C-alpha cells in the first residue's frame, strides 16, 4: 500500500481518476440524453468537474516532488487520451479505427520524448 501513496505512483492514480470524472463531465451527456436543457447539462458537468479538480490538483502537488511540470502535463494528456479511448469505445459504443490508433500512438510517442534525459 505505501507504493500507492508514493510521489511516483499517487499522481498517476489520481490523474487517472480525475480524467475519468472529466471525461464524463465533458462527454457523458452525449450518450442518451440530448434533450436536457443546456444549462442543466452545464451545471451537472461543473459538479462532476469539481470532483476532477479535487483529484487533479493534489496529483500535481504530490507529483511535483519527483516530476517536472512538463512531465506532469504530458502524463495528464496521455492519461486523458487513454481514458477517452476506453470511454468512447465502451460507454459511447463508437468504433475505434486504425487511423485513431495510429494517431494516438504518434501522440504517445511524442509524449515519451518529454521523459528522455534530464530536461
C-alpha positions as a Python dict, from the first residue, in 0.01 Angstrom:
ca = {
    (1, 'X'): (0, 0, 0),
    (2, 'X'): (283, 252, 60),
    (3, 'X'): (374, 224, -308),
    (4, 'X'): (29, 360, -400),
    (5, 'X'): (94, 675, -195),
    (6, 'X'): (445, 735, -324),
    (7, 'X'): (508, 1055, -519),
    (8, 'X'): (590, 843, -825),
    (9, 'X'): (263, 643, -827),
    (10, 'X'): (-1, 854, -646),
    (11, 'X'): (-9, 1129, -911),
    (12, 'X'): (-68, 874, -1186),
    (13, 'X'): (-355, 711, -997),
    (14, 'X'): (-508, 1048, -908),
    (15, 'X'): (-476, 1166, -1269),
    (16, 'X'): (-646, 850, -1395),
    (17, 'X'): (-936, 904, -1153),
    (18, 'X'): (-960, 1275, -1232),
    (19, 'X'): (-964, 1207, -1605),
    (20, 'X'): (-1245, 957, -1569),
    (21, 'X'): (-1455, 1225, -1399),
    (22, 'X'): (-1360, 1492, -1653),
    (23, 'X'): (-1438, 1267, -1947),
    (24, 'X'): (-1784, 1200, -1804),
    (25, 'X'): (-1828, 1573, -1737),
    (26, 'X'): (-1740, 1666, -2094),
    (27, 'X'): (-1883, 1375, -2292),
    (28, 'X'): (-2115, 1167, -2073),
    (29, 'X'): (-2422, 1367, -2169),
    (30, 'X'): (-2375, 1272, -2534),
    (31, 'X'): (-2479, 909, -2485),
    (32, 'X'): (-2856, 925, -2445),
    (33, 'X'): (-2981, 1248, -2303),
    (34, 'X'): (-2960, 1514, -2567),
    (35, 'X'): (-3292, 1670, -2468),
    (36, 'X'): (-3197, 1818, -2130),
    (37, 'X'): (-3164, 2195, -2129),
    (38, 'X'): (-2807, 2301, -2193),
    (39, 'X'): (-2784, 2500, -1867),
    (40, 'X'): (-2875, 2186, -1668),
    (41, 'X'): (-2614, 1984, -1856),
    (42, 'X'): (-2354, 2253, -1788),
    (43, 'X'): (-2440, 2266, -1416),
    (44, 'X'): (-2420, 1887, -1381),
    (45, 'X'): (-2092, 1885, -1576),
    (46, 'X'): (-1947, 2150, -1344),
    (47, 'X'): (-2042, 1937, -1045),
    (48, 'X'): (-1861, 1640, -1193),
    (49, 'X'): (-1565, 1860, -1288),
    (50, 'X'): (-1534, 1978, -927),
    (51, 'X'): (-1453, 1619, -830),
    (52, 'X'): (-1199, 1611, -1112),
    (53, 'X'): (-1028, 1923, -977),
    (54, 'X'): (-1023, 1778, -625),
    (55, 'X'): (-818, 1489, -767),
    (56, 'X'): (-604, 1669, -1026),
    (57, 'X'): (-474, 1947, -801),
    (58, 'X'): (-332, 1709, -538),
    (59, 'X'): (-197, 1487, -815),
    (60, 'X'): (11, 1775, -944),
    (61, 'X'): (119, 1889, -598),
    (62, 'X'): (231, 1540, -500),
    (63, 'X'): (387, 1466, -838),
    (64, 'X'): (587, 1788, -844),
    (65, 'X'): (817, 1630, -585),
    (66, 'X'): (951, 1388, -847),
    (67, 'X'): (830, 1505, -1190),
    (68, 'X'): (878, 1829, -1381),
    (69, 'X'): (571, 2031, -1468),
    (70, 'X'): (616, 1933, -1833),
    (71, 'X'): (624, 1566, -1736),
    (72, 'X'): (309, 1602, -1523),
    (73, 'X'): (125, 1775, -1808),
    (74, 'X'): (241, 1512, -2055),
    (75, 'X'): (124, 1232, -1824),
    (76, 'X'): (-210, 1404, -1789),
    (77, 'X'): (-254, 1430, -2166),
    (78, 'X'): (-163, 1066, -2230),
    (79, 'X'): (-391, 952, -1947),
    (80, 'X'): (-669, 1169, -2090),
    (81, 'X'): (-624, 1006, -2428),
    (82, 'X'): (-629, 653, -2283),
    (83, 'X'): (-936, 725, -2072),
    (84, 'X'): (-1111, 884, -2369),
    (85, 'X'): (-1039, 586, -2595),
    (86, 'X'): (-1188, 348, -2339),
    (87, 'X'): (-1484, 578, -2272),
    (88, 'X'): (-1558, 632, -2639),
    (89, 'X'): (-1540, 262, -2720),
    (90, 'X'): (-1704, 113, -2408),
    (91, 'X'): (-1951, 383, -2300),
    (92, 'X'): (-2043, 563, -2622),
    (93, 'X'): (-2005, 246, -2833),
    (94, 'X'): (-1813, 435, -3101),
    (95, 'X'): (-1583, 235, -3328),
    (96, 'X'): (-1210, 277, -3299),
    (97, 'X'): (-1046, 286, -3642),
    (98, 'X'): (-690, 223, -3749),
    (99, 'X'): (-642, 595, -3804),
    (100, 'X'): (-736, 664, -3441),
    (101, 'X'): (-489, 402, -3318),
    (102, 'X'): (-206, 535, -3536),
    (103, 'X'): (-276, 895, -3437),
    (104, 'X'): (-289, 808, -3067),
    (105, 'X'): (33, 605, -3098),
    (106, 'X'): (207, 905, -3255),
    (107, 'X'): (88, 1127, -2971),
    (108, 'X'): (212, 873, -2715),
    (109, 'X'): (548, 856, -2894),
    (110, 'X'): (580, 1233, -2879),
    (111, 'X'): (489, 1226, -2512),
    (112, 'X'): (762, 971, -2443),
    (113, 'X'): (1019, 1218, -2573),
    (114, 'X'): (935, 1450, -2283),
    (115, 'X'): (1065, 1187, -2041),
    (116, 'X'): (1403, 1146, -2215),
    (117, 'X'): (1704, 1299, -2045),
    (118, 'X'): (1707, 1537, -1752),
    (119, 'X'): (1544, 1832, -1922),
}
